[in-house]
Amino acid sequence: MAQQVNQALARQFGLSADEYAKVLAIMGRTPTLTELGVFSVMWSEHCSYKSSRVWLKTLPTKAPWVIHGPGENAGVIDIGDGLAAIFKMESHNHPSFIEPYQGAATGVGGILRDVFTMGARPIANLNALRFGDPALPRTRRIVDGVVRGIGGYGNCVGVPTVGGEINFHPSYNGNPLVNAMTVGIAPKDRIFLSAAAGIGNPVVYVGSKTGRDGIHGATMASAEFGKDAEEKRPTVQVGDPFTEKLLIEACLELMATDAIVAIQDMGAAGLTSSSVEMAGKGGVGIELVLDQVPQRETGMTAYEMMLSESQERMLMVLRPDRQDVARAIFEKWDLDFAVIGHLTDTGRIVVKHRGVVEADIPLDPLAEQAPLYHRPTVEPPKPAPLGPVADPVGLAAGLMTLIGCPDVASRAWVWDQYDSTVGGQTVKRPGGADAAVVKIEDHARALALTTDCTPRYCKADPEVGGAQAVAEAWRNITATGALPLAVTDNMNFGNPEKPEIMGQFAAAIRGMAAACTALDFPVVSGNVSLYNETEGKGILPTPAIGGVGVLEDASKAVGIALIPELDLVLIGHSAGWLGQSLWLREVAGREDGPPPPVDLAVERRNGDFVRGRILSSTVHACHDVSDGGVLVAIAEMALAGNTGVRLLPEPAGVPPHAFWFGEDQGRYVLAVADSAALLQSAAFAGVPAVRIGQTGGGDLTLPDGGTISLPTLRAAHERFFPAWMNGPATR
């Protein structure tokens, strides 16, 4: 029996009473079930950004090197040599909680399609992952599934996974974050866009067959979880990386011809979003005949086909005279190819199935009258000053605690499941540098890539935290010697209907906008994931930043590994800031105080100086100072190069634990052969710099005389993940 379309059903589909009333006004009648489904997904938070658009418009998105900013499938920047980098980050948070393996795998598949649909060959994947309390068995199960899903999809499709980050915090217990990023390369004069054109041109479906997986996935991603989260398993898509690989090659082969007028990935909301967005952007109408849609299940309805989020599918508008060429290419790659409709001059989307018009909707109102909310905001309160904090354990014990804690411990257990070198162009692998470095085939230049955010800073002060996330991405790219060019973002927040959550969002955007402007680091693409709450409990505000920079000569990239007989120089001012530091949480057992302030002019000055020294080939290793402060940064450098360090006493005026574990921003540790020359250059540039140690031997000798052998340090650093994951069964 067919479902009766009414306000109650609309509410089940995620539409408010006011939104459903607007649907009735647009249609002038009660919509069909399929029409209601189209409105519900296109007006979902996930697709329409109805709570966030007003704030996103305040981000800087333009620069001379930006070719396409937000609004396309991915951002596009000019990287020289006639090439463009195309990249984006996107969330698959809710699916990864319900079904960790498939949720993460299809997140990778979806972001790959966003990039190659614009004509780029994907060259790198990254991710930004946040998980709950490691003491919970569920957290370990989710981590296991997510990591296997990312590795399983990326490895099979043949794109290296070269970087990322992982944090743990109880706020993610019921809502992990899985943010996937892909970067691709294309000739800058061969970028493919999604705006449909040419009345009468055929609309073509390619890739995999359509099934019932993922129906209403976009709506599910736009709602909080309750106790019924496990029951939502059918809304999670199922991926096939081998088909995705075929789809990449077939699309790129077709893109070498003149057949494509427009192309769009079938991502969230599947056939609905791809057809509506293509026709809407092109100012044309579109008519679909769903009988022609390749289907893998029997008896599928129009509603199911329009809302299915089955993976590895694309929608194209082709030149009529090139249709046979396109068909031959896709049949060669053993992929479905079907003409399922054509463009019209009606300005409407018309959907037919079995001779019946299942949907007939005007496109302009569907887009122009989509909800846009100026939701109430409450300004986040500023945290109280921290005040003096005594050191309860000393430098050696503090370092051993931090180097082994879940947020700092070696991620080798994770990285080893990812193929980071497939394709043969990876210059700096995970753990080898502050940013991954991937050379562009047949060119000297390379891209530096990173994902960054410090959610505990964002919780304490979202504006400072938003600025810091951008600054740290800029700093990590700079630390390899690359010039940062642009960012993609993934805004992960709680329920936007709560004024305090929208206050966090607005403040984070302000901080990001200020940092992007000051650092010439525009936002060219991104994603918003709201309603990251379970049973009313929200995550830490997490505006994840994906950064891309360019090195004209890949051979000049530096990593973090030390070699003997070098001086260590700390760049940047150290006030000993312990507020919201990892030391404060892990050693002192507190999570309070304001996060470290971010001086964007200082960030720019210090970073430009460091990059200049790297490109002059006088820096052997470089590491930015972040979680855990200077001592953790030096320990990571020592372990990476299996080379000891003898540290000098800290400068007067700052307590030892505050100097070595404080998280003041804008700082780098450089390893150089001639520290005198570096200090002289820094003084001339007005950049604070101090010699803090010398490399050599097999121990880390602390300024208070304590000594830790590298094997002892390494055992502590590498213990967490293997011990945790090798406990009782996780599956």
C-alpha positions as CSV (number, residue, x, y, z in Angstrom):
1,M,0.0,0.0,0.0
2,A,1.4,3.4,-1.0
3,Q,2.3,5.8,1.8
4,Q,0.0,8.8,2.2
5,V,1.9,12.1,1.7
6,N,1.0,14.5,4.5
7,Q,2.7,16.6,7.1
8,A,3.4,13.6,9.3
9,L,5.2,11.8,6.6
10,A,7.1,15.0,5.6
11,R,8.3,15.2,9.2
12,Q,9.6,11.7,9.0
13,F,11.5,12.7,6.0
14,G,13.1,15.6,7.9
15,L,11.0,18.5,6.7
16,S,9.5,20.9,9.3
17,A,5.9,22.0,9.2
18,D,7.0,25.4,7.7
19,E,9.1,23.6,5.1
20,Y,6.3,21.3,4.1
21,A,4.0,24.3,3.8
22,K,6.5,25.9,1.4
23,V,6.6,22.7,-0.6
24,L,2.8,22.8,-0.9
25,A,3.0,26.4,-2.0
26,I,5.6,25.7,-4.7
27,M,3.7,22.7,-6.1
28,G,0.2,24.1,-5.7
29,R,-0.9,20.6,-4.7
30,T,0.0,17.7,-2.5
31,P,3.3,16.3,-3.8
32,T,3.7,12.7,-4.8
33,L,5.9,10.4,-2.7
34,T,8.8,10.8,-5.1
35,E,8.4,14.6,-5.2
36,L,8.4,14.7,-1.4
37,G,11.5,12.6,-1.4
38,V,13.2,15.0,-3.8
39,F,12.3,18.0,-1.6
40,S,13.4,16.3,1.6
41,V,16.9,15.4,0.4
42,M,17.5,18.7,-1.5
43,W,16.4,20.7,1.5
44,S,18.2,18.5,4.0
45,E,21.0,20.1,6.0
46,H,23.5,17.8,4.3
47,C,22.6,19.1,0.8
48,S,21.3,22.6,1.3
49,Y,23.5,24.0,4.1
50,K,20.4,25.8,5.3
51,S,21.9,26.6,8.7
52,S,25.5,27.4,7.6
53,R,25.3,29.2,4.3
54,V,25.0,32.6,5.8
55,W,28.3,32.1,7.7
56,L,30.2,30.2,4.9
57,K,29.8,33.3,2.6
58,T,32.1,35.2,4.9
59,L,35.1,33.0,4.2
60,P,37.7,34.3,1.8
61,T,37.6,32.2,-1.4
62,K,39.5,34.2,-4.0
63,A,43.1,34.6,-5.0
64,P,45.0,34.9,-8.3
65,W,45.8,31.2,-8.2
66,V,42.2,30.1,-7.5
67,I,40.5,28.8,-10.7
68,H,37.3,27.5,-9.1
69,G,36.2,28.1,-5.5
70,P,33.2,26.7,-3.6
71,G,30.2,25.7,-5.6
72,E,31.7,23.0,-7.8
73,N,32.4,19.4,-6.9
74,A,35.8,20.4,-5.6
75,G,38.1,23.4,-5.5
76,V,40.6,24.1,-8.2
77,I,43.9,26.0,-8.0
78,D,46.7,26.8,-10.4
79,I,50.0,25.1,-9.3
80,G,52.1,26.2,-12.3
81,D,53.4,24.3,-15.3
82,G,50.0,24.4,-16.8
83,L,48.6,22.2,-14.1
84,A,45.8,22.5,-11.6
85,A,45.3,20.8,-8.2
86,I,41.7,19.8,-7.6
87,F,40.8,18.8,-4.0
88,K,38.1,18.6,-1.4
89,M,37.4,17.1,2.1
90,E,34.0,15.6,3.0
91,S,32.5,13.9,6.0
92,H,31.0,10.4,6.4
93,N,30.5,10.6,10.1
94,H,27.0,9.1,10.7
95,P,27.5,6.2,8.4
96,S,30.9,5.4,10.0
97,F,29.2,5.1,13.4
98,I,26.5,2.8,12.1
99,E,28.7,0.6,9.9
100,P,32.4,1.6,10.4
101,Y,33.9,-0.3,7.5
102,Q,31.5,0.6,4.8
103,G,30.9,4.1,6.2
104,A,34.6,4.9,5.9
105,A,35.1,3.0,2.6
106,T,32.3,4.8,0.8
107,G,33.5,8.1,2.3
108,V,36.8,7.6,0.4
109,G,34.9,6.5,-2.7
110,G,32.7,9.5,-2.7
111,I,35.5,12.1,-2.3
112,L,37.5,10.4,-5.0
113,R,34.5,10.9,-7.4
114,D,34.2,14.6,-6.5
115,V,37.7,15.0,-7.7
116,F,37.9,12.9,-10.8
117,T,34.5,14.1,-12.0
118,M,36.3,17.5,-12.7
119,G,38.9,15.9,-14.9
120,A,41.6,15.2,-12.4
121,R,43.6,12.0,-11.8
122,P,43.6,11.4,-8.0
123,I,47.1,11.3,-6.7
124,A,46.6,11.3,-2.9
125,N,44.0,10.6,-0.1
126,L,44.2,11.9,3.4
127,N,41.8,11.7,6.4
128,A,41.0,13.4,9.7
129,L,39.5,11.0,12.2
130,R,38.1,11.6,15.7
131,F,37.1,8.7,18.0
132,G,35.7,8.3,21.5
133,D,37.2,7.1,24.8
134,P,39.7,4.2,24.1
135,A,38.5,2.5,27.2
136,L,35.2,1.7,25.5
137,P,35.0,-1.5,23.5
138,R,32.8,0.2,21.0
139,T,35.6,2.8,20.3
140,R,38.0,0.1,19.4
141,R,35.5,-1.6,17.1
142,I,34.8,1.6,15.3
143,V,38.6,2.4,14.9
144,D,39.2,-1.0,13.6
145,G,36.4,-0.8,11.0
146,V,37.2,2.7,9.9
147,V,40.9,2.1,9.4
148,R,40.2,-1.1,7.5
149,G,37.6,0.7,5.4
150,I,39.9,3.5,4.4
151,G,42.7,1.1,3.6
152,G,40.5,-1.4,1.9
153,Y,39.0,1.2,-0.5
154,G,42.1,3.4,-1.1
155,N,44.5,0.5,-1.6
156,C,42.2,-1.3,-4.0
157,V,41.5,1.8,-6.1
158,G,45.3,2.5,-6.4
159,V,45.4,6.0,-4.8
160,P,48.0,6.4,-2.0
161,T,46.8,7.4,1.5
162,V,49.5,9.7,2.5
163,G,48.5,11.6,5.6
164,G,45.9,12.4,8.2
165,E,45.3,12.8,11.9
166,I,43.6,10.9,14.8
167,N,42.3,12.3,18.0
168,F,40.5,10.7,20.9
169,H,38.0,12.3,23.3
170,P,34.9,11.1,25.1
171,S,32.7,13.6,23.2
172,Y,33.0,11.4,20.2
173,N,31.9,8.3,22.0
174,G,28.6,8.1,20.1
175,N,29.6,10.2,17.1
176,P,33.0,9.5,15.5
177,L,34.2,11.9,12.8
178,V,35.5,10.4,9.5
179,N,36.6,13.2,7.2
180,A,38.1,12.1,3.9
181,M,40.2,14.2,1.5
182,T,41.3,13.6,-2.0
183,V,43.7,15.6,-4.2
184,G,44.0,15.2,-8.0
185,I,45.9,16.8,-10.8
186,A,44.5,18.0,-14.2
187,P,45.6,20.3,-17.0
188,K,44.3,23.7,-16.0
189,D,42.7,24.2,-19.4
190,R,40.7,20.9,-19.1
191,I,38.5,21.3,-16.1
192,F,35.0,19.7,-16.3
193,L,32.1,21.4,-14.7
194,S,28.6,20.4,-13.7
195,A,26.3,23.0,-15.4
196,A,24.1,21.2,-18.0
197,A,23.7,22.8,-21.4
198,G,22.2,22.1,-24.8
199,I,18.4,21.5,-25.1
200,G,17.8,18.0,-26.3
201,N,21.3,16.7,-25.2
202,P,21.2,13.2,-23.8
203,V,21.5,12.6,-20.1
204,V,23.6,9.5,-19.5
205,Y,24.0,7.3,-16.5
206,V,27.3,5.5,-16.1
207,G,29.0,3.2,-13.6
208,S,27.4,0.7,-11.3
209,K,23.8,-0.5,-11.1
210,T,21.3,1.2,-8.7
211,G,20.2,-0.7,-5.6
212,R,18.3,0.1,-2.4
213,D,21.4,0.9,-0.3
214,G,21.8,4.4,1.0
215,I,18.2,5.5,0.6
216,H,17.7,8.7,2.6
217,G,21.4,8.7,3.6
218,A,21.4,12.5,3.2
219,T,18.5,12.9,5.6
220,M,20.1,10.5,8.1
221,A,23.2,12.7,8.0
222,S,21.1,15.7,8.9
223,A,19.7,14.4,12.1
224,E,20.9,13.5,15.6
225,F,21.4,9.9,16.6
226,G,19.2,8.4,19.3
227,K,19.1,4.9,20.7
228,D,18.0,3.6,17.4
229,A,21.3,4.3,15.6
230,E,21.9,0.6,14.8
231,E,18.5,0.4,13.1
232,K,19.7,2.9,10.5
233,R,22.2,0.4,9.0
234,P,20.2,0.2,5.7
235,T,20.9,3.9,5.0
236,V,24.7,3.1,4.8
237,Q,26.0,2.6,1.2
238,V,28.1,-0.3,0.1
239,G,31.2,0.4,-1.9
240,D,33.2,-1.5,-4.6
241,P,36.7,0.0,-5.1
242,F,37.4,-2.2,-8.1
243,T,34.4,-0.7,-10.0
244,E,35.6,2.8,-8.9
245,K,39.0,2.2,-10.5
246,L,37.3,1.2,-13.7
247,L,35.1,4.3,-13.5
248,I,38.1,6.6,-13.0
249,E,39.8,5.2,-16.0
250,A,36.7,5.3,-18.2
251,C,35.9,8.9,-17.2
252,L,39.4,10.1,-17.8
253,E,39.5,8.4,-21.2
254,L,36.2,10.0,-22.2
255,M,37.4,13.3,-20.9
256,A,40.3,13.2,-23.4
257,T,37.6,13.5,-26.1
258,D,35.1,16.3,-26.8
259,A,32.1,14.3,-25.8
260,I,31.2,15.7,-22.3
261,V,29.1,18.8,-21.9
262,A,28.7,18.4,-18.1
263,I,29.4,15.8,-15.5
264,Q,28.4,15.2,-11.9
265,D,29.0,12.5,-9.3
266,M,26.0,10.8,-7.8
267,G,26.9,11.5,-4.2
268,A,24.5,12.3,-1.4
269,A,20.9,12.0,-2.6
270,G,22.1,10.2,-5.6
271,L,20.3,10.7,-8.9
272,T,18.1,13.4,-7.3
273,S,21.0,15.8,-6.4
274,S,23.0,15.1,-9.5
275,S,20.2,15.8,-11.9
276,V,18.7,18.8,-10.0
277,E,22.1,20.5,-9.5
278,M,23.2,20.0,-13.1
279,A,20.0,21.3,-14.6
280,G,19.7,24.1,-12.0
281,K,23.2,25.4,-12.6
282,G,22.7,25.3,-16.3
283,G,19.3,27.1,-16.2
284,V,17.6,24.3,-18.2
285,G,15.1,21.6,-17.5
286,I,15.6,17.8,-17.4
287,E,13.4,14.8,-18.1
288,L,14.3,11.4,-16.8
289,V,12.9,8.0,-17.7
290,L,13.7,5.7,-14.9
291,D,12.8,2.5,-16.8
292,Q,16.3,3.0,-18.4
293,V,18.2,3.2,-15.1
294,P,20.4,0.1,-14.7
295,Q,19.1,-1.7,-11.6
296,R,20.5,-4.5,-9.5
297,E,17.3,-5.2,-7.6
298,T,13.8,-6.1,-8.9
299,G,10.7,-4.0,-8.5
300,M,12.4,-0.7,-7.6
301,T,10.1,2.3,-7.4
302,A,10.8,5.8,-8.7
303,Y,11.2,7.0,-5.1
304,E,13.8,4.3,-4.4
305,M,15.8,5.0,-7.6
306,M,15.8,8.8,-7.2
307,L,17.0,8.6,-3.6
308,S,19.3,5.6,-3.7
309,E,22.9,6.4,-2.8
310,S,24.4,3.3,-4.5
311,Q,28.1,4.0,-5.1
312,E,30.3,4.3,-8.2
313,R,27.8,6.1,-10.3
314,M,28.0,9.3,-12.5
315,L,25.6,11.4,-14.5
316,M,26.7,13.1,-17.7
317,V,25.3,15.4,-20.4
318,L,26.9,14.4,-23.7
319,R,27.0,15.8,-27.2
320,P,24.5,13.8,-29.2
321,D,27.0,13.0,-32.0
322,R,29.5,11.6,-29.4
323,Q,27.1,9.3,-27.7
324,D,28.4,6.1,-29.5
325,V,32.0,7.0,-28.7
326,A,31.1,7.3,-25.0
327,R,29.2,4.1,-25.0
328,A,32.1,2.2,-26.5
329,I,34.5,3.5,-23.8
330,F,32.3,2.5,-20.9
331,E,31.5,-0.9,-22.4
332,K,35.2,-1.5,-22.9
333,W,35.6,-0.9,-19.1
334,D,32.7,-3.2,-18.4
335,L,30.6,-0.5,-16.9
336,D,26.9,0.3,-17.3
337,F,26.0,3.0,-19.8
338,A,22.4,4.1,-20.3
339,V,20.7,7.1,-21.8
340,I,18.1,7.9,-19.1
341,G,16.8,11.3,-20.3
342,H,17.4,14.6,-22.0
343,L,17.6,18.3,-21.3
344,T,14.5,20.5,-21.9
345,D,13.7,24.1,-22.0
346,T,11.0,23.8,-19.3
347,G,13.0,24.7,-16.2
348,R,11.5,21.7,-14.5
349,I,12.6,18.2,-13.5
350,V,10.2,15.6,-14.8
351,V,10.6,12.0,-13.7
352,K,8.7,9.2,-15.5
353,H,8.5,5.5,-14.6
354,R,6.4,2.8,-16.2
355,G,4.5,5.5,-18.2
356,V,3.6,7.5,-15.2
357,V,4.9,11.0,-14.3
358,E,6.2,10.4,-10.8
359,A,7.6,13.9,-10.3
360,D,7.2,17.3,-12.0
361,I,8.9,20.0,-10.0
362,P,10.0,23.6,-11.0
363,L,13.8,23.8,-10.5
364,D,14.1,27.5,-9.7
365,P,11.9,27.4,-6.6
366,L,13.5,24.1,-5.5
367,A,16.8,25.9,-5.3
368,E,15.8,29.6,-4.8
369,Q,13.2,28.9,-2.1
370,A,15.3,26.3,-0.2
371,P,15.3,27.1,3.5
372,L,18.0,29.5,4.7
373,Y,18.1,30.0,8.4
374,H,19.7,32.8,10.4
375,R,19.7,30.7,13.5
376,P,20.1,32.4,16.9
377,T,23.6,32.4,18.3
378,V,25.0,32.6,21.8
379,E,28.6,33.9,22.0
380,P,30.8,31.2,23.6
381,P,32.0,32.2,27.0
382,K,35.7,33.0,27.3
383,P,37.5,30.5,29.7
384,A,39.0,31.8,32.9
385,P,42.8,32.3,33.0
386,L,44.7,29.2,34.0
387,G,47.1,30.6,36.6
388,P,50.3,28.8,37.6
389,V,50.3,25.0,37.4
390,A,53.1,23.1,39.3
391,D,54.9,20.2,37.6
392,P,53.8,17.0,39.5
393,V,56.2,14.5,37.8
394,G,59.2,16.2,36.2
395,L,60.3,16.4,32.5
396,A,61.2,12.7,32.0
397,A,58.0,11.3,33.4
398,G,56.0,14.0,31.6
399,L,57.5,13.1,28.3
400,M,57.0,9.4,28.7
401,T,53.4,10.0,29.5
402,L,52.8,12.2,26.5
403,I,54.8,10.2,24.0
404,G,52.7,7.2,24.8
405,C,49.2,8.8,25.1
406,P,46.6,8.0,22.5
407,D,46.8,11.5,20.9
408,V,50.6,11.4,20.4
409,A,51.4,7.6,20.2
410,S,52.8,6.3,17.0
411,R,50.2,5.8,14.3
412,A,52.2,3.0,12.5
413,W,49.5,0.5,13.2
414,V,47.2,2.7,11.2
415,W,49.6,3.8,8.5
416,D,50.7,0.3,7.9
417,Q,47.2,-0.6,6.7
418,Y,47.4,2.1,4.0
419,D,49.4,1.9,0.8
420,S,51.1,5.3,1.0
421,T,53.4,4.7,-2.0
422,V,51.3,3.2,-4.8
423,G,52.0,5.2,-7.9
424,G,55.6,5.7,-6.9
425,Q,55.4,9.5,-6.4
426,T,55.2,9.8,-2.6
427,V,58.2,11.8,-1.4
428,K,57.3,12.1,2.3
429,R,55.3,9.3,3.8
430,P,53.1,9.4,6.9
431,G,55.2,10.2,9.9
432,G,58.2,11.4,7.9
433,A,57.3,15.1,7.7
434,D,54.8,17.6,9.0
435,A,52.9,17.3,5.7
436,A,52.8,14.6,3.1
437,V,54.7,15.4,0.0
438,V,53.7,13.9,-3.4
439,K,55.6,14.5,-6.6
440,I,53.7,15.2,-9.8
441,E,54.6,12.6,-12.3
442,D,56.9,13.8,-15.1
443,H,57.4,17.2,-13.3
444,A,59.9,18.4,-10.8
445,R,57.3,20.0,-8.6
446,A,55.3,18.4,-5.8
447,L,52.3,19.1,-3.6
448,A,52.5,19.2,0.2
449,L,49.3,18.0,1.9
450,T,47.9,18.1,5.4
451,T,44.8,17.9,7.6
452,D,44.7,19.7,10.9
453,C,42.5,20.8,13.8
454,T,42.8,20.9,17.6
455,P,39.3,20.3,18.9
456,R,40.1,21.0,22.5
457,Y,41.2,24.5,21.5
458,C,38.0,25.0,19.6
459,K,35.9,23.9,22.6
460,A,37.6,26.4,24.9
461,D,37.5,29.3,22.4
462,P,36.1,28.5,18.9
463,E,37.4,31.7,17.3
464,V,40.9,31.1,18.4
465,G,40.6,27.4,17.6
466,G,39.3,28.1,14.1
467,A,42.3,30.4,13.5
468,Q,44.7,27.9,14.9
469,A,43.4,25.1,12.7
470,V,44.2,27.2,9.6
471,A,47.5,28.4,11.0
472,E,48.6,24.8,11.9
473,A,47.8,23.6,8.4
474,W,49.8,26.5,6.9
475,R,52.6,25.8,9.3
476,N,52.8,22.1,8.5
477,I,53.0,22.8,4.8
478,T,55.6,25.5,5.4
479,A,57.7,23.0,7.5
480,T,58.3,20.9,4.4
481,G,59.5,23.9,2.4
482,A,56.3,24.2,0.4
483,L,54.2,27.4,-0.2
484,P,50.7,27.0,1.2
485,L,48.1,27.9,-1.4
486,A,44.6,27.0,-0.4
487,V,42.4,25.0,2.0
488,T,39.3,22.8,2.0
489,D,37.4,22.6,5.2
490,N,35.1,20.1,7.0
491,M,32.9,21.9,9.6
492,N,31.9,19.2,12.2
493,F,29.5,20.6,14.8
494,G,26.5,19.6,16.9
495,N,22.9,20.5,16.6
496,P,22.5,23.9,14.9
497,E,19.1,24.5,16.5
498,K,20.9,25.1,19.8
499,P,22.1,28.7,20.0
500,E,25.3,27.8,21.7
501,I,26.2,25.4,18.9
502,M,25.6,28.1,16.2
503,G,27.6,30.4,18.4
504,Q,30.5,28.0,18.2
505,F,30.1,27.7,14.4
506,A,30.0,31.4,13.8
507,A,33.0,32.0,16.1
508,A,35.1,29.3,14.4
509,I,34.2,30.8,10.9
510,R,35.4,34.2,12.2
511,G,38.7,32.7,13.3
512,M,39.2,30.8,10.1
513,A,38.4,33.8,7.9
514,A,40.9,36.0,9.7
515,A,43.6,33.3,9.4
516,C,42.9,32.5,5.7
517,T,43.0,36.2,4.9
518,A,46.2,36.9,6.9
519,L,48.0,33.9,5.4
520,D,46.8,34.2,1.8
521,F,45.3,30.8,2.2
522,P,41.7,30.9,0.7
523,V,39.0,28.3,1.2
524,V,38.2,26.7,-2.2
525,S,35.9,23.8,-1.2
526,G,34.5,22.2,1.8
527,N,31.7,20.4,3.6
528,V,29.5,21.0,6.7
529,S,28.4,18.2,9.0
530,L,25.9,19.2,11.6
531,Y,23.8,17.3,14.1
532,N,26.8,15.4,15.3
533,E,25.1,14.5,18.6
534,T,23.9,11.3,20.2
535,E,21.1,11.4,22.8
536,G,21.6,15.2,23.1
537,K,25.4,15.1,23.7
538,G,27.4,17.0,21.1
539,I,31.0,16.5,19.9
540,L,33.8,19.0,20.4
541,P,33.5,21.7,17.7
542,T,35.8,20.4,15.0
543,P,36.5,22.6,12.0
544,A,39.0,20.3,10.2
545,I,41.2,22.0,7.7
546,G,42.8,20.3,4.7
547,G,45.7,22.3,3.3
548,V,47.5,22.2,-0.1
549,G,50.8,23.8,-0.9
550,V,53.3,23.6,-3.8
551,L,57.1,22.9,-4.0
552,E,58.7,23.8,-7.3
553,D,61.4,21.3,-6.7
554,A,60.4,18.1,-4.9
555,S,64.0,17.4,-4.0
556,K,64.1,20.4,-1.6
557,A,61.4,19.0,0.7
558,V,62.5,18.3,4.3
559,G,61.2,16.0,6.9
560,I,61.5,15.6,10.6
561,A,64.2,13.0,10.9
562,L,67.4,14.0,12.7
563,I,71.0,13.0,11.8
564,P,74.0,13.4,14.1
565,E,76.1,16.5,14.7
566,L,73.5,19.1,14.0
567,D,72.3,22.1,16.1
568,L,68.7,22.4,17.1
569,V,67.2,25.9,16.9
570,L,63.8,26.8,18.2
571,I,62.0,29.5,16.1
572,G,59.3,31.6,17.7
573,H,58.6,33.0,21.1
574,S,58.0,30.7,24.0
575,A,55.8,32.1,26.9
576,G,55.2,28.6,28.3
577,W,51.4,28.5,27.5
578,L,49.9,25.5,29.3
579,G,46.2,26.4,28.9
580,Q,44.3,23.5,27.0
581,S,47.7,21.8,26.4
582,L,48.1,18.1,26.1
583,W,50.4,18.2,29.1
584,L,47.7,19.8,31.2
585,R,45.3,17.1,30.3
586,E,47.5,14.0,30.4
587,V,49.9,14.9,33.2
588,A,48.0,17.4,35.4
589,G,44.6,15.8,34.8
590,R,42.9,19.1,33.8
591,E,41.1,20.5,30.8
592,D,40.8,24.2,31.4
593,G,42.2,27.6,30.7
594,P,42.2,29.5,27.4
595,P,44.0,27.9,24.4
596,P,47.2,29.5,23.2
597,P,46.7,32.8,21.4
598,V,47.3,33.0,17.6
599,D,49.2,36.0,16.3
600,L,48.6,35.8,12.6
601,A,51.3,38.4,11.7
602,V,53.8,36.4,13.7
603,E,52.7,33.2,12.1
604,R,53.3,34.7,8.7
605,R,56.7,36.2,9.6
606,N,58.0,33.1,11.3
607,G,56.7,30.8,8.6
608,D,58.0,32.8,5.7
609,F,61.5,32.9,7.4
610,V,61.5,29.1,7.9
611,R,60.4,28.4,4.4
612,G,63.2,30.6,3.0
613,R,65.8,28.8,5.1
614,I,64.6,25.4,3.9
615,L,64.6,26.5,0.2
616,S,68.2,27.8,0.7
617,S,69.1,24.1,1.6
618,T,70.5,25.0,5.0
619,V,67.9,23.1,7.0
620,H,68.3,19.3,7.4
621,A,65.1,18.7,9.4
622,C,62.1,20.8,10.5
623,H,59.1,20.1,12.8
624,D,56.4,22.5,13.9
625,V,55.6,22.6,17.6
626,S,52.1,21.5,18.4
627,D,50.6,18.9,20.7
628,G,52.9,18.3,23.7
629,G,55.2,21.3,23.0
630,V,58.9,21.5,22.2
631,L,60.0,18.3,24.0
632,V,57.5,16.1,22.3
633,A,58.5,17.6,18.9
634,I,62.2,16.9,19.6
635,A,61.4,13.4,20.8
636,E,59.5,12.7,17.5
637,M,62.4,14.0,15.5
638,A,64.9,11.9,17.4
639,L,62.8,8.7,16.9
640,A,62.2,9.5,13.2
641,G,66.0,9.6,12.6
642,N,67.1,7.2,15.4
643,T,69.4,9.9,16.6
644,G,69.8,11.2,20.1
645,V,69.7,14.7,21.3
646,R,71.5,16.6,24.2
647,L,69.2,19.5,25.2
648,L,70.5,22.8,26.6
649,P,68.9,24.5,29.7
650,E,65.8,26.5,28.8
651,P,66.0,30.3,28.8
652,A,65.5,32.1,32.1
653,G,62.0,33.4,33.0
654,V,59.9,30.4,32.0
655,P,59.4,27.4,34.3
656,P,61.0,24.3,32.8
657,H,57.8,22.3,32.3
658,A,56.0,25.3,30.8
659,F,58.9,25.9,28.3
660,W,59.2,22.3,27.2
661,F,55.5,21.3,27.2
662,G,53.8,24.6,26.5
663,E,51.9,24.9,23.2
664,D,52.7,28.5,22.2
665,Q,51.9,28.9,18.5
666,G,54.0,29.9,15.5
667,R,57.0,27.8,16.5
668,Y,59.3,25.4,14.6
669,V,62.3,23.2,15.6
670,L,65.0,23.4,12.9
671,A,68.1,21.1,12.7
672,V,71.0,22.9,11.0
673,A,74.7,22.5,10.6
674,D,75.5,26.2,11.3
675,S,73.3,27.6,14.1
676,A,75.3,30.8,14.3
677,A,74.4,31.7,10.7
678,L,70.7,30.8,11.3
679,L,70.5,32.9,14.5
680,Q,72.1,35.8,12.7
681,S,69.6,35.6,9.9
682,A,66.7,35.3,12.3
683,A,67.8,38.3,14.2
684,F,68.0,40.3,11.0
685,A,64.5,39.2,10.1
686,G,63.1,40.0,13.6
687,V,62.3,36.4,14.3
688,P,62.9,35.0,17.8
689,A,65.3,32.1,17.7
690,V,67.4,30.2,20.3
691,R,69.7,27.2,20.2
692,I,68.3,24.5,22.4
693,G,70.4,21.4,21.7
694,Q,72.7,19.2,19.6
695,T,72.1,15.9,17.9
696,G,74.1,12.7,18.4
697,G,74.3,9.5,20.4
698,G,71.6,7.1,21.3
699,D,69.9,9.0,24.2
700,L,67.7,12.0,24.8
701,T,69.5,13.9,27.5
702,L,67.1,16.4,29.2
703,P,68.2,19.8,30.4
704,D,67.7,18.8,34.0
705,G,70.2,15.9,33.5
706,G,67.7,13.1,33.1
707,T,68.4,10.7,30.3
708,I,66.0,8.5,28.3
709,S,67.4,5.9,25.8
710,L,65.9,6.0,22.4
711,P,64.8,2.3,22.7
712,T,62.9,3.2,25.9
713,L,61.3,6.2,24.2
714,R,60.4,4.2,21.1
715,A,58.8,1.4,23.2
716,A,56.6,3.9,25.0
717,H,55.7,5.7,21.7
718,E,54.8,2.5,19.8
719,R,53.0,0.6,22.5
720,F,49.4,2.1,22.5
721,F,47.8,1.0,19.2
722,P,49.2,-2.6,19.0
723,A,48.4,-3.3,22.7
724,W,45.0,-1.8,22.4
725,M,44.0,-3.4,19.1
726,N,45.4,-6.8,20.1
727,G,43.1,-7.1,23.1
728,P,39.8,-9.0,23.0
729,A,38.1,-9.4,19.7
730,T,37.1,-6.1,18.0
731,R,34.8,-7.4,15.3
